[in-house]
Amino acid sequence: MSLLADDTAVTLENYLAPEPLTAGEQLRSEFSFPAATRAADHAAMNWQQSHSCITCHTNGFYLIGRARSGSQAPAYLEARNFAHDFIKPHVDPDHQKKGTRTPGAEAMVATTAFLAISDMKIKGALSETTRQAFDYIWRIQSDSGAWEKWIKCNWGPYESDDHFGVSLVALALGVASRDEYTQSPQAAEADQRLKKFLRSHPPESLHQKGMLLWAAGYRNDLVKKNVVKKWQDELFSVQKLNGAWVLPELGDRHWKRSDGKSQSTDPDAYATAFATHVLMKSGVEYSDARLMKARRWLMTQQRASGRWYTRSPHKDNRHYISNAATSFALLALSPPE
């Protein structure tokens, strides 16, 4: 079934379930940003309807990637409402239900961060539910600064260690720094714990460094300027001649395949869009020739459905990381703010 049935707005009522994510999907003859946003809308609505949860790889990063180009799009508004409704019963005392099972730490923490970034991009302030969600994740934060019950199944880049959750929340607090909540005692104390973790657990992989480069674009208390430049150079050092990056090269020893196959060595959309976005956010000029080359490569790799493909670094049955690749492509290919 085609993702692009017509030009009507994608909604929860009319979305089309995407075809399986495969390397064999035909490339588009011409790049289309509207096709990319529609593909992201379809994927987010389908995940919401079929899985009833928030995940980093699909409707989570969608809340960030689609914000600028779709703040009033029906699918985006529905995704925001769903995220609020997903987390509200577990953080709002007036809506808590006895016997309701609270989702795992990774779902609560990541959804809070995604909502916070979305709130700031769309409303310029945190919603009450998002503030309550922050209060909740501070209560389950370990003294180390991490969320030690975060699922760790060697599935990079999101479910392989404690580092991703910490850096994602640090980013969210940076984006939300204009909101008075971030200056509250509970947020300030939690932020100190985050920084404690990052000091005692310096990033090992380029993806970890990339997350902190992104955060460094919103706050100057995580990474020193000379280290920012060092990590930028490290990311550029593994850029390929065609302008792209390779996802497994951004990983570390925790990224392990469960199917016994070798990791991909081919340039891919997720790594390229992620690297392009975090490098620009950390201070590299939008017009930098290396980033322009990366964007040109991304445009040539858009699939007929409007989305992008990236092989899963964990197993070859479902390449959900491709959905995140599409969200990061929206960020990488948007003009600078």
C-alpha positions in Angstrom: 0.0 0.0 0.0 1.4 3.4 -1.0 2.2 5.9 1.7 1.2 8.8 -0.6 -2.3 8.0 -1.6 -3.3 11.6 -2.1 -2.6 15.1 -0.9 -5.0 15.2 2.0 -3.6 15.7 5.5 -2.7 12.5 7.3 -4.8 11.8 10.3 -5.3 9.0 12.7 -8.5 8.1 10.8 -7.0 8.0 7.3 -3.3 7.0 7.7 -2.0 4.1 5.7 0.1 1.4 7.3 3.6 1.6 5.8 5.1 -1.2 3.8 7.9 -3.1 5.5 11.1 -1.2 5.8 13.6 -2.8 3.4 16.7 -1.9 1.4 14.9 -2.8 -1.7 12.5 0.1 -1.8 13.0 2.1 -4.9 14.7 5.5 -4.6 12.7 8.6 -5.6 13.6 10.3 -8.8 13.4 13.7 -7.2 13.7 14.8 -3.6 10.4 15.9 -1.9 10.2 17.4 1.6 6.4 17.2 1.6 6.7 13.5 0.8 9.1 13.1 3.8 6.7 14.7 6.2 3.8 12.6 5.0 5.8 9.4 5.4 6.7 10.4 8.9 3.1 11.2 9.7 1.9 7.8 8.4 4.6 5.9 10.4 3.8 7.8 13.6 0.0 7.3 13.3 0.5 3.6 12.5 2.8 3.0 15.4 0.5 4.8 17.8 -2.6 2.9 16.6 -0.9 -0.6 16.5 1.4 -0.4 19.5 -0.1 2.2 21.8 3.2 3.3 23.2 6.0 5.9 22.6 9.3 4.6 21.3 12.5 6.5 20.4 12.8 5.0 17.0 9.3 5.9 15.7 6.9 8.4 17.3 9.4 9.7 19.9 11.9 11.4 17.6 8.9 12.3 15.4 7.8 14.7 18.1 11.1 16.5 17.5 11.7 16.0 13.8 8.3 17.0 12.7 7.8 20.0 15.0 9.0 22.8 12.8 7.3 21.7 9.6 4.1 20.3 11.2 3.2 22.2 14.3 -0.4 22.4 13.1 -0.5 19.2 11.1 -3.3 16.9 12.3 -1.0 13.9 12.7 1.5 15.9 14.7 -1.2 17.3 17.0 -2.6 13.8 17.5 0.9 12.5 18.3 1.4 15.2 20.9 -2.0 14.5 22.5 -1.3 10.8 22.5 2.1 11.4 24.3 0.4 13.5 26.9 -2.3 11.0 27.4 0.2 8.2 27.5 2.2 9.7 30.4 -0.5 11.7 32.3 -2.1 8.8 34.3 1.3 7.9 35.7 2.4 11.4 36.7 -0.7 13.5 37.5 -2.1 12.7 41.0 -5.6 13.7 39.9 -5.6 11.2 37.0 -3.8 8.2 38.5 -5.7 4.9 38.5 -5.1 2.2 41.0 -3.7 -1.0 39.5 -2.4 0.8 36.4 1.0 -0.6 35.4 3.6 2.2 34.9 5.7 1.8 31.8 9.4 1.1 32.1 11.9 3.8 33.0 13.0 4.2 29.4 9.4 4.9 28.2 8.7 7.4 31.0 12.1 9.2 30.7 12.2 9.4 26.9 8.6 10.5 26.6 9.1 13.3 29.1 12.1 14.5 27.1 10.4 14.3 23.8 7.3 16.1 25.1 9.5 18.8 26.7 11.3 19.5 23.5 8.0 19.5 21.5 6.4 21.8 24.1 9.1 24.4 23.7 9.2 24.2 20.0 5.4 24.5 19.7 4.3 26.5 22.7 7.4 28.1 24.0 6.7 26.7 27.5 6.3 23.4 29.3 2.8 22.0 29.8 1.7 21.1 33.3 1.7 17.4 32.4 5.3 17.7 31.2 6.3 19.4 34.4 4.7 16.6 36.4 6.5 14.1 34.2 9.8 15.7 35.0 8.9 15.5 38.7 8.2 11.8 38.3 11.5 11.0 36.5 13.4 12.8 39.1 11.9 10.5 41.7 13.1 7.4 39.9 16.5 8.9 38.9 19.4 7.1 40.7 22.0 8.9 42.8 24.4 8.2 40.0 22.4 10.5 37.8 21.2 7.8 35.4 18.0 5.7 35.2 19.6 2.3 36.0 16.4 0.4 35.1 16.6 1.7 31.6 16.4 -1.3 29.3 19.8 -2.4 28.0 19.6 -5.2 25.4 22.6 -4.3 23.3 20.2 -2.6 20.8 22.0 0.6 19.8 21.8 3.5 19.8 18.9 3.8 22.3 18.8 0.6 24.4 22.4 -0.4 25.0 23.5 1.7 28.0 22.5 4.4 30.5 24.2 7.2 28.5 21.5 7.8 26.0 18.7 8.6 28.6 21.0 10.9 30.5 22.1 12.9 27.4 18.5 13.0 26.1 17.2 14.6 29.3 20.1 16.9 29.5 19.2 18.1 26.0 15.6 18.5 27.0 16.5 20.7 29.9 18.7 22.8 27.7 15.9 23.3 25.1 13.5 24.1 28.0 15.9 26.5 29.8 13.6 29.5 29.1 10.8 27.8 31.1 10.9 28.7 34.8 10.5 25.1 35.8 14.1 24.3 34.9 15.2 26.7 37.7 13.1 24.9 40.3 15.0 23.2 43.1 14.0 19.7 42.0 15.0 20.3 38.4 18.3 21.9 39.4 19.2 19.1 41.8 18.4 16.5 39.1 20.4 18.4 36.6 23.4 18.3 38.9 23.0 14.5 39.1 22.9 14.4 35.3 26.2 16.3 35.1 27.7 14.1 37.8 26.9 11.0 35.7 28.4 12.6 32.6 31.6 13.6 34.4 32.0 10.1 35.8 31.0 8.4 32.5 32.5 10.3 29.6 31.1 9.3 26.2 32.8 6.4 24.6 31.0 6.3 21.2 30.6 8.9 18.5 26.8 8.6 19.0 27.1 9.5 22.6 29.4 12.4 21.7 26.9 13.4 19.1 24.1 13.6 21.6 26.2 15.8 23.9 27.1 18.0 20.9 23.4 18.5 20.3 22.9 19.4 23.9 25.9 21.8 23.8 24.0 23.8 21.3 21.5 24.8 24.0 23.7 24.9 27.1 27.4 25.6 27.8 27.8 23.6 31.1 28.2 20.1 29.7 31.0 20.2 27.2 34.0 22.6 27.1 34.5 24.5 23.8 37.7 22.8 23.0 36.1 19.4 23.5 33.2 20.4 21.3 35.7 21.1 18.5 37.5 17.8 19.2 34.3 15.8 19.0 33.2 17.7 15.8 36.5 16.8 14.2 36.1 13.2 15.3 32.7 13.0 13.6 34.0 14.6 10.5 36.9 12.2 10.4 34.6 9.2 9.7 32.5 11.0 7.1 32.8 9.2 3.7 33.8 10.8 0.5 30.2 10.8 -0.7 29.3 12.9 2.3 27.6 10.2 4.3 28.2 8.4 7.6 27.9 4.7 8.7 25.7 4.0 11.8 27.8 1.1 13.3 30.9 3.3 13.2 29.1 5.7 15.6 28.5 2.8 18.1 30.6 1.0 20.7 31.1 -2.4 22.3 27.5 -2.4 23.6 26.0 -2.4 20.1 25.7 -6.1 19.3 23.7 -8.0 16.7 21.4 -10.8 17.9 21.3 -12.6 14.5 25.0 -13.4 14.2 25.4 -11.3 11.0 28.1 -8.7 10.4 27.3 -5.1 10.9 26.7 -2.9 7.9 29.6 -1.0 6.4 27.4 1.0 4.0 26.7 4.7 4.4 23.1 5.1 5.8 20.5 7.7 6.3 20.3 7.6 10.1 24.0 8.2 10.7 24.2 10.9 8.0 21.1 12.8 9.2 22.0 12.5 12.9 25.6 13.6 12.3 24.5 16.5 10.1 22.0 17.7 12.6 24.1 17.5 15.8 27.1 19.1 14.0 25.1 22.0 12.9 23.4 22.4 16.3 26.8 22.4 18.0 28.0 25.3 16.0 29.1 24.1 12.5 27.8 26.5 9.9 24.7 25.3 8.0 26.6 26.2 4.8 29.7 24.2 5.7 30.7 22.3 2.5 30.9 19.0 4.4 27.4 19.3 5.7 26.1 20.5 2.3 27.6 17.4 0.8 25.9 15.2 3.4 22.5 16.9 2.7 22.9 16.3 -1.1 23.6 12.6 -0.4 20.5 12.4 1.9 18.3 13.9 -0.8 19.4 11.2 -3.3 18.6 8.4 -0.8 14.9 9.3 -0.2 12.7 6.3 -1.0 9.6 6.3 -3.2 7.4 6.4 -0.1 9.1 9.6 1.1 11.0 8.0 3.9 14.6 6.8 4.3 16.1 3.4 5.0 18.7 2.3 7.5 19.6 -1.2 8.4 19.0 -2.1 12.0 22.3 -2.5 14.0 20.6 -5.3 16.0 18.8 -7.7 13.7 17.4 -7.9 10.2 13.7 -8.5 10.8 12.4 -5.0 11.4 14.5 -1.9 10.6 12.6 0.5 12.9 15.7 2.8 13.1 14.6 3.9 9.6 11.7 5.8 11.1 14.2 7.7 13.3 16.3 8.3 10.2 13.4 10.0 8.6 12.8 12.2 11.6 16.5 13.2 11.7 16.4 13.8 7.9 13.6 16.3 8.5 15.9 18.1 11.0 19.0 17.9 8.8 17.2 19.1 5.6 15.3 22.0 7.2 16.7 25.5 6.8 18.5 26.9 9.9 16.3 28.4 12.6 
